[in-house]
Amino acid sequence: MTSVERPQDPTAPLPFFVYGTLRPGEVNHALFLRGRTASEEPATLPDAVLYDGPGYPYAVHRPGSAVVGELITAAPGGYGELLAALDVLEEYGGPDRPGNVYDRIARRALRPDGSAVRAWVYLAAPLLARDLRESGTEIPGGDWFGRRGPAGTR
């Protein structure tokens, strides 16, 4: 399995890898995920780097780096609704749309035991990713929680 894949079905019921304001303890977790998940577990996203944007983090593909986050599995019967809500939050209008802020991509995430799982992850859209690579502020260690102060602060 490669680290970046696009399943044929863009609504395939995969878990979500979250790395910023959707992580437990963060504002968007409370607004979008609380009570809507079957499981939440620590994970890392290989071959990605994390940038601090204006209030939000952005993951960008980069071999040899890793981003810290959680794997979120939707509660039974709630997958479609959760997928739609997260696409709106992340300003994702569909594959390769020029107005996307993030692109939803199927990527390999790793559990702490090293086992891999395919999950949806929202990566910075190509033009934004280019700008971040050129002049963005990288978050050391790829962990949104380690950027500045405790979880929940911006």
C-alpha positions in Angstrom: 0.0 0.0 0.0 1.3 3.4 -0.9 1.1 6.3 1.6 -1.3 8.2 -0.8 -4.3 6.5 -2.4 -7.6 7.6 -3.8 -10.2 4.9 -3.4 -12.6 4.7 -6.3 -15.5 5.7 -4.0 -14.9 9.1 -2.5 -17.5 8.2 0.2 -15.9 4.9 1.2 -16.5 4.4 4.9 -12.9 4.8 6.2 -11.9 6.1 9.6 -10.6 9.7 9.8 -7.1 10.7 10.8 -7.4 14.0 12.6 -4.4 16.1 13.7 -5.6 19.6 14.8 -8.8 21.2 16.1 -10.7 17.9 15.6 -8.5 16.1 18.2 -10.0 15.3 21.6 -9.9 18.4 23.8 -10.0 20.8 20.9 -12.9 23.0 19.9 -14.0 21.3 16.8 -13.9 17.9 18.4 -16.5 19.1 20.8 -18.6 20.7 18.0 -18.3 17.9 15.4 -17.2 14.6 16.9 -18.5 14.4 20.5 -21.1 11.7 20.7 -20.6 10.8 17.0 -17.7 8.3 17.2 -17.4 4.6 17.9 -13.7 4.8 18.6 -10.8 7.2 18.9 -7.2 6.0 19.1 -3.8 7.5 18.8 -2.0 7.3 15.5 0.6 8.9 13.3 0.5 9.9 9.6 3.7 9.0 7.9 5.2 11.1 5.1 3.5 14.4 6.2 4.6 17.6 7.9 2.4 20.0 10.0 2.2 23.7 9.5 0.6 26.3 11.7 -1.9 28.3 9.8 -4.0 31.2 10.9 -5.8 29.3 13.7 -5.7 25.9 12.1 -3.1 23.4 11.2 -2.4 22.1 7.7 -0.8 18.8 6.9 1.3 18.6 3.8 2.8 15.6 2.1 6.6 15.3 2.8 8.5 11.9 2.8 10.4 11.2 6.0 8.2 13.2 8.4 5.2 12.3 10.5 2.2 14.0 12.0 0.7 13.0 15.3 -3.1 12.6 15.7 -6.0 10.3 16.3 -7.9 7.8 14.2 -11.6 8.5 14.5 -14.2 5.9 13.6 -17.8 7.1 13.1 -20.6 5.7 15.2 -22.7 3.1 13.6 -25.2 4.7 11.2 -23.6 8.1 11.4 -20.9 7.8 8.8 -22.5 9.7 5.9 -23.7 12.6 8.1 -20.2 12.9 9.7 -18.4 12.8 6.4 -20.6 15.6 5.0 -20.1 17.7 8.1 -16.3 17.3 8.1 -16.2 18.1 4.3 -18.0 21.4 5.0 -15.8 22.2 8.0 -12.6 21.5 6.0 -13.9 23.5 2.9 -13.6 20.4 0.7 -16.0 20.5 -2.3 -14.8 17.3 -4.0 -11.8 15.8 -5.7 -9.4 18.3 -7.4 -11.8 21.3 -7.0 -9.9 24.6 -7.2 -11.8 26.2 -4.3 -10.8 23.5 -1.8 -8.9 24.6 1.2 -8.1 21.0 2.1 -8.3 17.9 -0.1 -9.6 14.7 1.5 -7.2 11.9 0.6 -7.0 8.2 1.6 -3.7 7.7 3.4 -2.0 5.0 5.4 -2.0 5.9 9.2 -0.1 3.9 11.8 -1.4 2.8 15.2 1.0 2.7 18.1 1.6 -1.0 17.6 2.8 -0.3 14.0 -0.2 -1.7 12.3 -1.4 0.3 9.3 -5.0 1.4 8.5 -6.3 3.3 5.5 -8.0 6.5 6.6 -9.3 9.8 5.3 -7.1 12.8 6.0 -7.6 16.4 5.1 -4.3 17.7 3.5 -3.7 21.3 2.5 -4.9 21.8 -1.1 -2.1 22.1 -3.7 -1.7 25.9 -3.9 -1.9 26.3 -0.2 0.6 23.5 0.3 3.0 25.2 -2.0 2.7 28.5 -0.1 3.2 26.6 3.2 6.3 24.8 1.9 7.8 28.2 0.8 7.0 30.4 3.8 4.9 28.5 6.4 5.7 27.9 10.0 6.3 24.2 10.6 5.1 22.7 13.9 8.1 20.9 15.4 7.5 17.2 16.0 4.3 17.3 13.9 2.1 17.5 17.0 -0.6 20.3 17.2 -0.8 19.8 21.0 2.9 20.7 21.3 2.7 24.0 19.3 2.1 26.4 22.2 0.3 25.9 25.5 -2.3 23.3 26.4 -4.9 21.7 24.1 -7.8 24.0 23.4 -5.8 27.2 23.1 -5.1 28.9 19.8 
